[in-house]
Amino acid sequence: MPKRNSSVVGREFGNGVRDAIEQSGMTQRGLARLLDWQEAKVSDLVQVKGGVTELDVVRLLSYCRAPYAEVERILALYRESREKGWLLFPEDGVPDQVHSLISQERLAAGSPCGR
């Protein structure tokens, strides 16, 4: 299975979609059937794994009858989650940049200049 990274914005997007589905009273399976999607596509959308377009998000939220303001908020998060530059958190919870910083700090602490 490929390593999955997530961002704060991506998780907020997934939570917004999940909340919209829950508030609709439908299940992910039922929603997938209405949209003529594989159930995995809805699951991947909620888990922010990709494979969906902005139009897919709009269709799903329309079926959920999400309020306009919420649709706009979730779409803004969807767009932001595709931008580069957000701090990503891998499955182990520690971004690569932090691993690098820790490594460099250890090296500096072990050197005569770092004491």
C-alpha positions as CSV (number, residue, x, y, z in Angstrom):
1,M,0.0,0.0,0.0
2,P,1.4,3.4,-0.9
3,K,2.5,5.7,2.0
4,R,-0.2,8.2,2.6
5,N,0.5,11.8,3.6
6,S,-2.1,14.2,4.9
7,S,-2.2,17.9,5.6
8,V,-4.2,20.0,8.0
9,V,-6.2,21.4,5.2
10,G,-6.8,18.0,3.7
11,R,-8.0,16.6,7.0
12,E,-10.4,19.6,7.4
13,F,-11.7,18.9,3.9
14,G,-12.3,15.3,4.6
15,N,-14.1,16.1,7.9
16,G,-16.3,18.6,6.1
17,V,-17.3,16.0,3.5
18,R,-17.9,13.4,6.2
19,D,-20.1,15.8,8.2
20,A,-22.1,16.6,5.1
21,I,-22.7,12.9,4.4
22,E,-23.7,12.3,8.1
23,Q,-26.1,15.3,8.1
24,S,-27.7,14.0,4.9
25,G,-28.7,10.8,6.8
26,M,-27.3,8.7,3.9
27,T,-24.5,6.1,4.1
28,Q,-21.4,6.3,2.0
29,R,-22.7,3.1,0.3
30,G,-26.1,4.7,-0.5
31,L,-24.5,7.9,-1.7
32,A,-22.1,6.0,-4.0
33,R,-25.1,4.1,-5.5
34,L,-27.0,7.4,-6.1
35,L,-23.9,8.9,-7.8
36,D,-23.2,5.7,-9.7
37,W,-19.7,5.5,-8.2
38,Q,-17.8,2.7,-6.6
39,E,-18.1,2.8,-2.8
40,A,-14.3,3.1,-2.6
41,K,-14.5,6.5,-4.5
42,V,-16.6,8.0,-1.7
43,S,-14.3,6.5,0.9
44,D,-11.2,7.8,-0.8
45,L,-12.8,11.3,-1.0
46,V,-13.6,11.3,2.7
47,Q,-10.1,10.1,3.5
48,V,-8.6,12.6,1.1
49,K,-6.8,10.0,-1.0
50,G,-7.4,11.8,-4.2
51,G,-9.0,10.5,-7.4
52,V,-11.8,13.0,-7.4
53,T,-12.4,16.2,-9.3
54,E,-13.9,19.5,-8.1
55,L,-17.1,18.6,-10.0
56,D,-17.2,15.2,-8.1
57,V,-17.1,17.1,-4.8
58,V,-19.9,19.5,-5.9
59,R,-22.1,16.5,-7.1
60,L,-21.6,14.7,-3.8
61,L,-22.4,17.8,-1.7
62,S,-25.4,18.5,-3.9
63,Y,-26.8,15.0,-3.2
64,C,-26.2,15.6,0.5
65,R,-28.1,18.9,0.2
66,A,-25.3,20.8,1.9
67,P,-25.9,24.5,2.5
68,Y,-24.3,26.8,0.0
69,A,-22.0,28.3,2.5
70,E,-20.7,24.9,3.5
71,V,-20.3,23.9,-0.1
72,E,-18.2,27.0,-0.7
73,R,-16.1,26.3,2.4
74,I,-15.4,22.7,1.5
75,L,-14.6,23.6,-2.1
76,A,-12.1,26.2,-0.9
77,L,-10.5,23.5,1.3
78,Y,-10.4,21.2,-1.7
79,R,-8.6,23.8,-3.8
80,E,-6.2,24.7,-1.0
81,S,-5.4,21.0,-0.4
82,R,-4.0,20.7,-3.9
83,E,-1.6,23.6,-3.5
84,K,2.1,23.0,-2.7
85,G,3.6,24.4,0.4
86,W,1.3,23.0,3.1
87,L,3.0,21.1,5.9
88,L,2.4,17.4,5.3
89,F,2.1,14.8,8.1
90,P,3.0,11.3,7.1
91,E,1.4,8.2,8.8
92,D,4.0,8.2,11.6
93,G,3.0,11.8,12.4
94,V,6.4,13.4,12.0
95,P,7.1,15.4,8.8
96,D,10.3,14.8,7.0
97,Q,11.5,18.3,7.8
98,V,11.2,17.5,11.5
99,H,13.2,14.3,11.1
100,S,15.9,16.4,9.3
101,L,15.9,19.0,12.1
102,I,16.2,16.4,14.8
103,S,19.1,14.8,12.9
104,Q,20.9,18.1,12.5
105,E,20.4,19.0,16.2
106,R,21.9,15.7,17.2
107,L,24.9,16.2,15.0
108,A,25.3,19.8,16.3
109,A,25.0,18.6,20.0
110,G,27.6,15.9,19.4
111,S,30.2,18.3,17.8
112,P,32.6,20.5,19.9
113,C,30.9,23.6,18.4
114,G,27.4,22.5,19.5
115,R,28.4,22.2,23.2
